[in-house]
Amino acid sequence: MDSRSLISLRGVSKTYRGVVALDRIDLEIGPGITGLLGPNGAGKSTLIKILLGLVRPTTGSASVLGLDLRRQGRAVRQIVGYVPEDDCYIPGLTGVEVVRFAASLSGIPATEGLRRSHEILDYCGMKQERYRTIETYSTGMRQKIKFAAALVHDPQILILDEPTSGLDPEEREALLARIRHLAATAKKSVLISTHILPDVQTTCEYVVILAKGQVRLNQSLEEVNRPASGMLTISVLGEATRFSERLKRAGIAHDISESGEIRLLENGRATRERMWQLAREAQVAIESLRPAKNSLEQVFLAAVQETSYADT
């Protein structure tokens, strides 16, 4: 295991009645905020269950902070906070009682558990509604309670499964801000399983992409967003679609974004010279030229489709 790894998997496979959920994956996850991406059926849920010690891998070994998940699953759950995608609460309990119950499951004495529960609920922005029964809560309020319950025992690692699903934009940004704050000030490491790419782009430092039970990408977000050599992004003043049509007729490979930015997929001298001529013909002014960057969406699609995106 790498000395910086918090989570380490070696040759991990999981098969359910002949269906392969994970296929001999090797994965190291270090400190910081890591986004776990993948299409439905990629194996994300199975991976999370293995990391929580709830499912035993069919083959291979896995550890969290050096604790073997086959033999020390309970010890792992003591140092990990988990926010499940689905609601899981006992009807009739108030919000603060739910969090206090989570504290008691971690062995925290009753008085200390109550103190911590109020402290964490304050941090999560819960006010007097903490005294209401949880079945009366909105989606956003239930997410806050789940987040507070995952934090109350002060875990070293947080595993969040679709934490912003169903939240309105304000609640979503508030939750992501808390995650960033916890990583920056409390030095907690976070694994976020999500299908919302902008959440990963704005919050995470690292990205893991799963597809068909295999790790297709494990990189820092800085590497993912590296400039794509051989490509240019062009901003124009005027009708970008008209310019795009001229480029298309000239056989110059490119794409155009919803905002009207054009990305040339080739960057030879002859192409650049032709580009200026076509801009004049389309009666647009080229406002800026800059090296194109890969987008997380493009990298995700390429990884899932088993194609390599240009770094090229």
Buried (B, 14 or more C-beta within 10 A) or exposed (E): BEEEBBBBBBEBBBBEEEEBBBBBBEBBBBBBBBBBBBBEBBBBBBBBBBBBBBBEBBEBBBBBBEBBBEEBBEBBBBBBBBBBBEEEBEEEBBBBBBBBBBBBBBEBEEEEBBBBBBBBBEBBBBEEBBEBBBEEBEEBBBBBBBBBBBBBBBBBBBBBBBBBBEBEEEBBBBBBEBBBEBBEEEEBBBBBBBBBBEBBBEBBBBBBBBBBBBBBBBBBBEBBBBEBEBBBBBBBEBEBEBBBBBBEEBEBEBEBEEEBBBBBBEBEEEBEEBBEEBBEEBEBEBEEBEEBBBBBEBBBEBBBEEEEBEEE
